[in-house]
Amino acid sequence: MPTYLLKNRHGNYYTRITFPHALRALGCPAEVRVSLRTKEYAIAGMRNLLAAHRVKLLLAKLASKPSDSGCVRAWLLPELTALRQQLARAELNAQWLGTVAGQGSGITPIKAGIAPENSALPQAGTHNPTSTIQNSPDSPCLGALQAEFIARKQQDGISLRSINQLQQRTQAMVDMLGADFAVNAVRFRQVDALMLHLAGLGLKEKTLREYKAACSQMFALAVKHEYLDRNPFEQVTVKNSKAAPRSRWSRNQLKALFATELFINPHRKHHPDDYWLPLLLLHTGARPSELCQLRTKDVVIVDGIACLSIADEGEGQSVKTANAIRHIPIHSKLLDLGFMEFVRQRRRQGGGQLFDCKPTGKFGEWSKNFERRFDRKLTQLGFTAGNRPTAYSFRHTVIDELKQQNVPEYVTADLAGQSRKGITYGHYGKATPLVHLKETIELLDFANELASVVSKKIG
């Protein structure tokens, strides 16, 4: 069932979903078009996901019950009408969001028309005895909570991809309980049933933890507003929910990588991005996307210290969270290899971007093309796909190395652009001084692993 995000001649976005022949035979139309009620691409992208998710849930239900083919249209069309009405009310919801979150997100949660098979939860739209308190001013509905949660995340400046993931994962609960379900009526039994249902769909443990984490964040907001006394997701455990250790680069793997021709003979015709990005990743702990989107002006001197400025001010730039906006001191090894000369050369070329990376795909991913080339390089080196470190694993390597050096966790968090753990450091601690971050960066010592790397200094 392909889904398309399109724009009409008036500049308004709409979703077009084409139905396969098997469902057309049951009485479905060839395709469905749903106006997304916006000319803003970011908002349209969000609503497109919601609309497509709603329709595809309906179609999955239809496909599982061919005996109901005689009333397919009678069932499908009212659901589509309800979806269109929900999107038509988006402007009103945006006004409401403006009063609670400072601005309107324009995103409307989609109320489910059906619950998945064998769900232990009530279907949306059916009578629910707990919904009698849904109109209480102290008890907003689940859809309103989700809308405020997403709006606040948008205000935090996190990436569109992260917003989409949070929307999708919290939507699972909205779909099963219904958007009008009272927040203060949510109990352990509903949350437990949700997790059991998701597990029954065959989702991996890592994915289940991600769904739980997203929903738990949303209900943490409800607790802050005092809609609930306790976050119901804190009572739910996922089987073997302890996260598996993140893959990191071993010392031997690093030595093999940095002994290749790209690094021992860098003046041959190699892509300069492929030389500098692995070295930067290994000496900063930054996310690949943060480095790939850097502009030449993002290499700065602050208090006499050469730094990378991770920000979201440039065209197409984005960060995962507000914590990701930071300065990362440049390691002396990178300076010795000629990084600043490379920066000056790029400035003379006048392109603006530090690397040749460009945002790619639906979510404008800066690192996608680099990571593809890097994966091919690893395959050439004999690293087995699915059982090898990745470009992102450099970040885990840096964090692990600093942990072994007994660096305080809050310092590593400031360096890596993560949220600080615990209320004391998280709410009251000041940012780690840049000079201290510089000292911390210099603790990273890969001299033996980089012994074969030749400087790429110009001239």
N, C-alpha and C positions, 0 to 999 in steps of 0.2 A: 504494500500500500504506500506508494511514493507520496511524499508531502512536499509541497512547493510554497515558498514565500515569494509572492509576486506583488507588483504595484500596478494599479490601474491608471488610466490617463489623467485622473485628477490628483495623482500622487498619493492616494491612500493604499495602504498595504492590505492584502488579503491572503488567506491560506487556501490552497487548492489541494484536495486529497483525491487521488484516483483510486477506484476500487478494482480489485482483481476480478477476473471473469467468474470465478467460483462464487463470489458474493453477489455479482450482478445476477447470476442465475437464481439466487434466492430472493431477488426483488430489489436489490440495492441499485441506486442510480450509477451511471458511469463515473461520475465525480461529484464532489461537493465543494462549494466555494463559501467561505465564511469571512466576512469583512472583519478586520482587526481594529477598525475604528481609530486609526492613527496614521500620521505621516512620518513619525519618528522611527528610524530603523531599529534602534535598541529596544524600544518598547514593543515594536512589531515582532522582533525576534522572541521576546518572552511570551507574548500572547500566542505566537505561532506554535510554540512548544505546548502550551496549555490546550489550545484548540485541537491540535493533532493528537495529543494524549487522550483527550476526552473521546474523540471520534474513534480512535483505534481501540479503546476499551470497549466501546459499543460494538464495533465490528468483530472483535474477538468473541464477544458474547453471542453474536449472531451466528458466527461460523461454528460455534460449538453446539448450536441447537438448530440443525437443519429442519427439524420437524415443525418449527415455527415459521417456516418460509411464507405461509399465507398471510401473516400479519407483519411482515418485516417492515414495510413502509409505514404502517400504522404505528409501529414502535419507534422506528428511526426518526421520522420527521418531527415528532414532538420534542425529541431530545435535541435535535439540531436547532429547533426554534428556541428552546431554552438556552442553548449555548449562545446563539446570536443575541438574545435578550441580555444575557449576562455580560457580554462584551459591550453592548450598547450602554450599559450602566457604568462603564469604566470611568467616564468623566466625573460622575458623581462620587465614585470611590476615590478618585484622585483628589477631589476637594476634601473629602473626609481625611485622607492621608495628610493633606497639607495642615490640618489642625493638630494632628497627633505627632507628625514626624518632621514638620517644618517645610515640607514640600510634597507634591504629589508624585507618585511613581507612575501612575497611569496603568498599573498592572492589576488585573482583576483575577482573583483565584477562580478556577472553574469548579462549580459544584457538580459532583458526580451524579449521573443518573442511575447507575447501577453499582452494586458491589461485586467484586470478583467471586467466582465460584467458591463454595464451601467457606465463605467468610463468616467468622463468628461475630462480626460487627453488623449493626443495623444498616440497611440500605438507605442512601440519601433520599430524602423525600418521603420516607415512611414515618409513621408516628413513633416518636421516641419519648418516653416519659421524662427523661432528663431535660428535654428541650423546652420545658415550660418556663425555665429561667433564662432562656436565651436572650430575651429582650431587656433583662435587668441592666441598668447602667454599669453595674459592677461585674457584669458577666458578658463580655463581647463574644461574638461567634468565632468559630475556628477560622473561617475565611478572613475575617477582619484582623485576627491576630497574625495570620500568615502575611497578609498585605502589609501590615506595619513592620513585621520582621524583615521582609524583603526590602521595604523602603529604607529602613535603617541601615541595612547592609549596603545599599546603593550609596547612601550618604557617607559610609566609611570608605568609599572609593575603591572597592574590590573589583576585580575583573569581571567582565560580562560572563565569561565562562563559569566562574565561581558562583555568580548570581544564578545562572541557569541550573547549576548542580543543586544549589540550595532549594530553588523553586521546585525542581523535579522531585527531590527526596522528601520535602515536606508535603508536596502534593499527594503523595501516597496516603498520608493520613487524612488529608482533606477529602480525598476521593472516597475513602472507606467510611468515614463518619458523616460526611456531608459538611458543606461550607457553613451551614446554619447551626451546627452543633455547638452548644454552649461550652466555652473553655473550662469553666469551673465544674463542669460535669465529667470531665475526662478523668478516668481512674486507671489503676493498674491493669484491670481486666481488658480495657480497650487497647492500651499500649501493648500489652502482652500478646493480644490477638493479632495486632498489626505485625509484630515481629515474627510471630508464628506463620502468618500468611506469607510474608516475604520470604521466609525460609522455605516454605512449601513451594515457592516458585522456582527454587533451585539456585537462588542467589548465593554467591560465595560469601564466606565469613567476612572478608574484608569489605565487601559491598554492604553487607548487613550492618557492620559497624559504622559505615559512612551514613547510611539511612538513619541509624539511631543517633549519631552525632548531630546531624542536621536538625532532626526533630527535637533533640534535647536542647539545642541552642534556641530554638523557637520557644520552647516552654520555659527556658530560663528567663526569657523576656516576660512571660506571663507571671512568673514568680516575682520579678522585680516590680511589676505593676500591682502585685498583691491580688491577682485574680485567683491564684492558687497558693497554698501554703508550702507546697513541695513539688518539685519537678517529678512527674510520674515516670520519666525515662530513667531516672537515677535508680529505680528499683528493678530495671530490666537488665538481664545479662544475656550476652550472645555467647553461644557455645564456643569455648576456646577463644574468648574475646580478647585475650592478651595479644596485642599486635605483634606480628612477626618482626624480627630485627630487620631494619632496612639494609639493603645490600650496599656495600661500600667497596671501594677499590682496595685490593690487597697490595702490599708493597711490591710483590713480584709482578702483578698485573700492571701496575704503574710503570715499572721498569721496562716491561715489554712494549707498552704503548709508546713511551717516550724515547725508545730506541729505534723507532721507525724512521724512514728516510725523510718524512715530513719535518721531523724535529732535528735530525742530524745533518740535513742538507736543506735548510729552509730557504735558501736563495734560488733554488730551482723553481720552476713554475708550479707552485702550490698555492692554493687559495689561502690568503693571509688569515682569514677568519678561522680556518681549520688549525692553524698554528696557535693563534692567540687565545681562542675561546677555551680549549681544554686547560691551558696554563692558568687562565684567569679563574676558571671554575675551581681548580685545585687550590688556589691561593686566596679565595674570597669566601667560599661557601654560599655564593649567590645562586639564585635560581637561573637556569639557562635563559629563560625569557627575559629576565632582568638585564642580563648582559647583552643579549642580541638586540635589544631595542635602544641601547645607549647612543646618545648623540656625542659629537666631538666636544660640545660644550658641557657635557656631563662629566668630563674629566677635569677636576678642579683642585685648587690649592686652598686648604682651610687651615688656618693657624700654622702655616708652614708645612703642612702634611698633604702630600698628593693623595687624592681620593677619587673614588667613583661615586657619583651622585645618583642614587636610585630614586627615580621620581616618576610622576605621571603627567608632567606638564606638556610634553611634546605631542605632536600629532600622532595618534595611534598608540601612544604609550599607555600602559596600565600596570597596576600592581595588584598582588593577590589580596592584601589587606592594608589598612592604614599603617600598621606596624612596619610594612616593607619599605616605606619612605625613609631613607637613611643615607649616611655617608659610610663607605667602606674604604679604609686606608689601603693603599696599594703596597703590596709586599715588596721588599727590597729585591727579591729574586726576579720579579717582573721588571723592575727598573733596570737591573743589571742586564737583562736580556734585550733591552731596547724598547720597552713599551712606550715610553714618552716620545721617543723618536717616531714611532709608528703613529701616535696621536697627532704629532705636528705634521707629518706627511698627509694624513687624512684631512687636516684642516686646510692645508695648502691646496688640496684637490677640490675643496669647497663643496663637498656633497652634503655636509650636515650630519649624516649618520656615521658612527664610528666603524660599523661593520656593513657588509653588503646585504645583511638580512632584511627581509621585508615581511610585513604581516601577511599571513596566509590562512585561508580557510574561513569558515563561518565566524570564528571567534577571534580572527586577527592574530594568530599565534606567530610571534616573531621567531621562535626557535625551531619551528617545525622543519624547515629545509636543512638547517645545520644538523639537527639531530638525525635526520635521515642519512645524510652523508657520513656522520659519525658512526651510525649503526653499520653502514656498509664497510667502513674501515675496520670495525671490530670483527665483522664476518671474515674479511680478508686476512685478519690476524689469527683466525682460528677460534675466536670466542664464540661459543654456542649460544644462539638466540634463545632467550627464555631462561638461561642459566649463566648470565654474565652481568657485570655492572653496566650502567648506562651513563649518559651525560649528566643526568640528575643525581647519579650516585656520587659524583664529586662532592655534592653538598653534604650527603650523609658522611662521607669520608672526613671532611673538614670538621663537622660537628663531633664525630667520634674521636678524632685526634685531639680536639680541645678538651673533650671530656677526660681523656687519658692524661692530659696535662693538668687536670684538676682545676680548670677554669670554671669560675662560678657560672651557674646556669643562666643567670640573668644577663651576664656579659655576653655569653654565646647567643642568647636570644636577641640582644640588641645588634649584634654583628650580623646575624642571619636574617633579621627582619621578622622575628617571630614574636608572639605575645608572651609576656612574662608570666610565669607560673606563680600562683599564690597571690593573695590580696595585698600583702605587704609590699612586695616589689611591683606588682601589677598596677596598683593604684597610687602608691606614694613614692616609689623610688624614682629618682631622676635618671635621665639617660646617661649611659656610661660615657665619660669624657673621651673625646677623640684620641687623645694621646694614649689613654689606656687601651682603646681598641687597636691602636697601632702596635702597642707592645704585645697584645694578644695575637694579632695576625702574624707577627714575627716568630711566634712559637711554632708555627707550622714549618717543619723542616723535612723537605723531600730531596735533599742534596744528592743522596745516593741514587735515588730513582731517576733523577734528572741529570745525572752525570754526563750523559751523551748529548744532551740538548745543546745546540749551537745558537749563539746569540743571533738575533735577527736585526741587529743594529744597521742602520742605513749608512752607506758610504764606506 
